[in-house]
């Protein structure tokens, strides 16, 4: 009996020892885990300094057009004119006749800036800005920006970067400094605020006016009278779109979709440019021709035809365009000759 009691006590003592050892082990592991709990790594001073350096934003210096056939073209500027893609290289703009796969920007190589705070602060002894660039304005409305020019009797040498080229005199309209051109891009143009209420149409008017040498505000006034800025407008006589182009006029200036604002304004502005040139910058005769056709103006000896509609049209559009010139003795042409 005594032996059984002793065996029972020894057995339970062993079990108690095992349980006690297990509890001690678990407690030790918990203390170790709390002691060595992971903390956020602190970057070293060297790493912090290296990550502080930033990369200057790379400037876009051109565009690359990639075609479906795998070939590419590098251009200064690329834009959409309706469904057509146009590009400009130097001062010459051309329409793309092939299928375009993509247009990607070309950027300068990025330059590291070790100390952004210092880089963003102008140096106390900074060098004065360099000389103005020049704009060569070509006959026909194209223009190109160059770094330097040297005019000769038979033409002009111009430099762009490290490349120098010669341009014949008969291709040049005039040469202007950039600051002068920016101050007044076209003499006599109306420097006033206006909007059609549609930012896209405003941009098309300004872009085409500048491209073809017609005051954008004149284009605005013509569109306002012709269609009240309704792109789908159509007259009983068949004139269509914002500038109310007749089918023959639209075809003459390559407008295949007259209800497309981009193509319509593109063709209508060219037509205004042609009429202003035909009649020596005479706004009344150009507008009369736009309304009744240049043939009617020529038929009546280069005067406004005696049609009530045409005379009312000229009066209204001219009055709107020159509303602020009532007290001015000079009324400049909307398009330089």
Secondary structure, DSSP 8 states (H G I E B T S, - for coil): -HHHHHHHHHHHHHHHHHHHHHHHHHHHHHHHHHHT--------HHHHHHHH-EE----EEEEEEEETTS-EEEESEEEEETTEEEEEETTEEEE--S-EEEEEEEE----EES-HHHHTS--TT--------EEEEETTS-EEEESEEEE-SSEEEEEETTEEEEEEGGGEEEEEEHHHHHH-SSTT--------S-HHHHHHHHHHHHHHT--HHHHHHHHHHHHTT-TT-B-TT--BTTTTB-HHHHHHTT-S-TTSHHHHHHHHHHHHHHHHHHTTT-HHHHHHHHHH-HHHHHHTTSS--S-HHHHHHHHHHHHHHTTT-TT-S----SS--
